[in-house]
Amino acid sequence: MRLKRTHTCGELNASNAGTEVTLTGWVDSWRDHGGLFFIDIRDRYGKTQVVFSSENSQQLYEKAKKLRSEYVIAVHGMVRKRPQEAKNPDMQTGDVEILCIDFETLNQSKTLPFELKDYAEKSEELRLKYRYLDLRRSSLQRNLLMRHQLAQITRSFFTGQNFVEIETPVLTKSTPEGARDFLVPSRMHPGKFYALPQSPQQYKQILMIAGFDRYFQIVRCYRDEDLRKDRQPEFTQVDIEMSFVDENDIMNLMEAYMKVVFKELLRIEIKTPIPRLTFEEAMKWYGSDKPDLRYDLKIVDITSIFRQSEFNIFRSVADNKGFIGALVVPEAASYSRKQVDALNEYIKTVGGHGVAHLKLQSGTWQGGVSKNFSELELNNLLEKCKGMKDGLILIIADTNIEKSQQLLGFLRQKLAEDLQLIDTSKIALSWTIDFPLLEFDLGENRYFAKHHPFTSPKMEELPLLDEQPEKVHARAYDLVLNGNEIAGGSIRIHNRNVQEKMFKALNISKEEAIQKFGFLLEALEYGAPPHGGIAFGFDRMSMLLAGAESLRDVIAFPKTTSALALMEDAPSSISETQLKELGIKLAPKN
Amino acid sequence: MRLKRTHTCGELNASNAGTEVTLTGWVDSWRDHGGLFFIDIRDRYGKTQVVFSSENSQQLYEKAKKLRSEYVIAVHGMVRKRPQEAKNPDMQTGDVEILCIDFETLNQSKTLPFELKDYAEKSEELRLKYRYLDLRRSSLQRNLLMRHQLAQITRSFFTGQNFVEIETPVLTKSTPEGARDFLVPSRMHPGKFYALPQSPQQYKQILMIAGFDRYFQIVRCYRDEDLRKDRQPEFTQVDIEMSFVDENDIMNLMEAYMKVVFKELLRIEIKTPIPRLTFEEAMKWYGSDKPDLRYDLKIVDITSIFRQSEFNIFRSVADNKGFIGALVVPEAASYSRKQVDALNEYIKTVGGHGVAHLKLQSGTWQGGVSKNFSELELNNLLEKCKGMKDGLILIIADTNIEKSQQLLGFLRQKLAEDLQLIDTSKIALSWTIDFPLLEFDLGENRYFAKHHPFTSPKMEELPLLDEQPEKVHARAYDLVLNGNEIAGGSIRIHNRNVQEKMFKALNISKEEAIQKFGFLLEALEYGAPPHGGIAFGFDRMSMLLAGAESLRDVIAFPKTTSALALMEDAPSSISETQLKELGIKLAPKN
């Protein structure tokens, strides 16, 4: 490099006119106007127009004409104001251009496998293989810069609140949900394995027992599961734990954190306190424990209307402690038969039996199941419509309350999207609290922890844990942003007896508990303080704040849905020597 | 928790006298003075004395008498000034105490397996098993807090310099030094493996090619090697990469970083520019590429004195292009025969044949090899002693120059320790530059990269790479602090042809190069900018700055030298089901 950069490509303006500068970067675009050769030179900071004039130097002009897209150059020249008509108001540096005095080609570029501007027409596979090119796009650069800022804001907020950032190990022990651990064979101890952590849960509790009082970490976690559309095998979380606190202390501090994040990143003032919904309310009103509150469209409970109904399907649901819910949608007044059928089909794809419907037209019931309802039932239903004259009523009924509400939640979300009820400029934050502690798994015929086995039950409900475990609530809380869970946490158990009771309820034997969590159980007996915490999904937060559509757009080197790294070609085969050293053999599944 | 904390245990002073406060923490110590029960309550922030007086409340006093070390309590009480004679100037809060009005025992503690104060008498194994107790010691808390501060200072410095923090993957592809990779079997792609990165080297280069200009990350790296005393299988580095820069740009910026670190953490102003030694100078003068410059004791090259010597051993070394070096040590004038013998033995343990010695006593040569040297040789030697009248001269000779110098370096360090020549209050920073690019490995009979295969040779020496590769120097630089390498980096190759030449010199075939680094080679053809970087050993830096003696004292959950996690018991056995899922079998070595 003969020429040394004096400015970035994003900083020159009219005040620099008349000075000599040197820029370095990529040829973003070029055009030859016969005697004048123009390029835009680009770096992370912006673009600047450079002119090579044959009048000034025929030699430079001829040399410049060989430049092509994505060549790397250093340009030395004189900044000059552009004539009024040539100014480009869309460009940060659009008031000026550089008249080239000297330049150096630092590297060439082959023709790209896809143009940066037409990337959208190319398959994501191709773009992931050439990630270094895709990452040159300004939207991905912007996303990663925002992610960087979010990380700095986060650390500075928690550091300011007396939190200590402490690094926890990556080579750890297999955890409760062991089946989803990535494992690492040990060469020094053949036959034994480390596990990559799904979260530093136990370490952060240990740190509280060690007296660190307030801990945080922006930390990589790992989960080996069949990937859904928007999951990554490695993901990042903002991990937080505090001692001598209750739920309110944690929620209040996290609200302060959210305030700072939205203010500093998006210049948005969010209102606190953030509304809190119990799990029961969230399910009853929105059919989801992470409801999107950017729009209203509450579920209306109409179960009681049909207790005496002659419409058998509904009466049987009402009688069997089921749930019948309606969505009252004035915006869908003009829905066609075909549109209603489509909703019916949609509900079947998500596990429901279908949707009943009827319509109000100028205050009169029309079509669908209206003919199956008695006068009284129709009148009662009308009351629930709160004065609506025209609109569609959609009804789902199921003997399983949670399932019925979940289906209504899906339907609510589908309608909101179809009818564009969502004000995308809105920020809707809410807490979901008072979760059930346990969840019964029919397949395995046992209870599972809805959060994790270290979550404290509400202590006043502890006596129910043996006999009526489904009635016990957790001291847990999730933070929801526009229908996405962005954080989840709980007050932890800090007492060995309670922890053992919890393991018992989860059908984990004493032996298994000691083998898996022996050190934590033991630590609880050496002065464990009351403590609790929370973890934010850092990738998802970044995605939502950047307005990106996929986690892959806020991760520099993401993996595909089948956990492949296409650029570097991982995972890959290893040598026999390596296998031998690790004391393992391949054993292909048949 | 009935009582809520109002203050930490480190913040009360005389100005709080007369106010009611609530503290939470651990019983650090207790003593019963009959009617008055005293405890020190401790948290991360400090300790405060609490008094339970039977006069005030017999009931509280009786309850307090049951408190034992490490119980967790919340104490509500009145702050009062201590009488002058009871003040404790060694305690931050030593001017006050709290008269207890109410308290709550939040948790009990069994008797600890070791007392926090007598920890040093216990084995490190025991302390690692109960790491949560050992971490309560104030020195470990202080170390981890300092590490936290170093991390924040680092991120804030680099963010302020326009660096972007970007997270790179942990599940990656096996790298050149593949034998030292930790491997992760893929469940979704049986028979294939991910590797944990030994450094994000290729990713950071890719980020430069993607145009991010300035990247940093405080990042975990992994190396599966037989652990030496002070190595950890997972370690943290401050990883840095910059585009459009040369060696000086990088070294200058890192000096600014060091200035900030020492200023903010230790209130020490370090002088810049930091001295730079070439590899050759460092070896010739100090026998090490990471010399401890807190003391002088330079090696004196006396090879030429012995070219015509009748002392065969030395003449043959001098004739065969070897190196004869001397350490001239006035401080060792009174060394006994036994002490000299010990040095001789020491040099044998580090691979040498031994040390020759002679003495100056009141300007006259005495003992050792003095009788083997000619008058002229002794006179020439005397000249090298620069006026010393009394002292010990130690000589090492070997036909292998580097080996000879290395042994002298070990001897120099040994003498400095024995004679306490090191001013431990000193900070000696230096750069080592102009390293050889390659290093010949006699065992494998081929060249290896001294730094790594992506390090740029000095371009003016590139023509030598085919025929005289040992003569080529690298554009590499290491930062040395008090004899420890704390950072190493280089300008990278940004041109595919040069990279291929380098692979050829390393005896890496085209096929192997493409299989292992194909994506990087390809990326070099799509507009790779000139770039370079550096990485700091974050654990080692933390250790040196904290004045700790072991890396384990600055890592929250370190592993033993045999890579075991004693607290959580990792690595551990896994189930047959898990093995099956991963498509592997155990194959014990015989």
Interface residues (C-beta under 8 A of the other chain):
Chain A: M1 K4 R5 T24 G25 W26 R42 D43 R44 Y45 E70 Y71 V72 A74 L106 N107 Q108 S109 K110 L112 K129 Y130 R131 Y132 L133 L135 R136 Q141 L144 L145 R147 H148 A151 Q152 R155 S156 T159 V164 E165 I166 E167 T168 P169 V170 L171 T172 K173 S174 G178 A179 D181 F182 L183 V184 P185 S186 R187 M188 H189 P190 G191 K192 F193 Y194 A195 L196 Q202 Y203 I206 L207 I209 A210 G211 F212 D213 R220 Y222 D224 D226 P233 E234 T236 S243 F244 D246 H494 N495 G518 F519 A523 E525 Y526 G527 A528 P529 P530 I555 A556 F557 K559 S562 A563 L564 A565 M567 E568 D569 A570 P571 S572 S573 I574 S575 T577 Q578 L579 K580 E581 L582 G583 I584 K585 L586 A587 P588 K589
Chain B: M1 K4 R5 T24 G25 W26 R42 D43 R44 Y45 E70 Y71 V72 A74 L106 N107 Q108 S109 K110 L112 K129 Y130 R131 Y132 L133 L135 R136 Q141 L144 L145 R147 H148 A151 Q152 R155 S156 T159 V164 E165 I166 E167 T168 P169 V170 L171 T172 K173 S174 G178 A179 D181 F182 L183 V184 P185 S186 R187 M188 H189 P190 G191 K192 F193 Y194 A195 L196 Q202 Y203 I206 L207 I209 A210 G211 F212 D213 R220 Y222 D224 D226 P233 E234 T236 S243 F244 D246 H494 N495 G518 F519 A523 E525 Y526 G527 A528 P529 P530 I555 A556 F557 K559 S562 A563 L564 A565 M567 E568 D569 A570 P571 S572 S573 I574 S575 T577 Q578 L579 K580 E581 L582 G583 I584 K585 L586 A587 P588 K589
